[in-house]
Amino acid sequence: MRFLLDAEQRAFAASLDAMLTSADTPSAVRAWATGDHAPGRALWSRLAEAGVFALAVPEAYEGVGPLPVELAVAFVELGRHAVPGPAVETVAAAVLLSGLGEPGERSGPVPAERLLPGLASGKSVTTFAPAGAYALDADTATALLVVDGDTLRLAPGHGPVRASVDRARRLALPEPGGELLAAGPQVTRAAREALTWARLATAAQALGVGLALLDRTVAYVGQRTQFGVPVGSFQAVKHRLADATIALEFARPLLFGAALSMTPVDVAAAKVTACEAAYTTARTALQLHGAIGYTAEYDLSLWFTKARALRTAWGTPSECRAEALAGLSGGGPRP
């Protein structure tokens, strides 16, 4: 099956690509990894102005969403440029908060009206984690949401920041306690929906990472020579690049098909396929670049470490495969 983006969606992708190309994202990524968030926050504001985060926020809260296909388009570009920050977590938080009910439908003071407009506009950076799990980039977030069973709370802070395989993914455990935002079965339902959106955004990001790695590797083997000829002319190199291309192109329709259906089963299948394709492409890129690919100073490292990190973010390959297989066998999505 072939999914084609319309002219407006293609123009949106092109505008994000042009903006991020001119923004020198590798420098922002390296600064983010050291705890200097200023360049990344400036980039975050530009993405918000382009409407990226508003895609997950309903119009009732000053967003334009929910628009999952357009969100997938945007996150492919975020992955292609290795944009730092808790972008996936912000989307998950938006879906979680908006899934608690429309204004006036709730009996308790759930502050979606307080948090979502700032999230859509980029004025606030929100990260989100299940209880007991590490939160991404809690040290720069203005709001840290934690789901514990059927309760949602705003954590008062976070513990020490720990390094990740991707240096720009800074992890910290939320502190216990904090403001109770909501409690009850609606939190559980909204958290499941947030997980589906987080997996979709992660899959799109991974596809973009894989495409960037492939483009950079094709360009490199076309310039590097051995025995007087380009390395890219060797049959073994062509086979490796062809395998990576096929894996990524197979993942693309699964991603956009999942964005159309938004069923947990389809999204889980898209997530495992896109992340495995990106990981395979990262291994190919590393092998074909040779020793230079291992150096932290070379920009390639920003993408292949992200491919490794995204592979297990919001669901390991085995968890996503199990959910996809359960759906195919008629068992339905797992809770």
HELIX and SHEET records of a PDB file:
HELIX    1   1 ALA A    7  SER A   22  1                                  16    
HELIX    2   2 THR A   25  ALA A   33  1                                   9    
HELIX    3   3 ALA A   38  GLU A   49  1                                  12    
HELIX    4   4 PHE A   53  ALA A   56  5                                   4    
HELIX    5   5 GLU A   59  TYR A   61  5                                   3    
HELIX    6   6 PRO A   68  ARG A   80  1                                  13    
HELIX    7   7 ALA A   87  SER A   98  1                                  12    
HELIX    8   8 ALA A  112  SER A  121  1                                  10    
HELIX    9   9 PRO A  185  GLN A  223  1                                  39    
HELIX   10  10 VAL A  231  SER A  233  5                                   3    
HELIX   11  11 GLN A  235  SER A  261  1                                  27    
HELIX   12  12 PRO A  264  HIS A  289  1                                  26    
HELIX   13  13 GLY A  290  TYR A  294  5                                   5    
HELIX   14  14 LEU A  300  THR A  312  1                                  13    
HELIX   15  15 PRO A  317  LEU A  328  1                                  12    
SHEET    1   A 4 THR A 126  PRO A 130  0                                        
SHEET    2   A 4 ALA A 143  ASP A 148  1                                        
SHEET    3   A 4 THR A 151  LEU A 154 -1                                        
SHEET    4   A 4 GLU A 179  ALA A 183 -1                                        
SHEET    1   B 2 ALA A 135  LEU A 136  0                                        
SHEET    2   B 2 LEU A 171  ALA A 172 -1                                        
SHEET    1   C 2 THR A 225  GLN A 226  0                                        
SHEET    2   C 2 VAL A 229  PRO A 230 -1                                        
END                                                                             
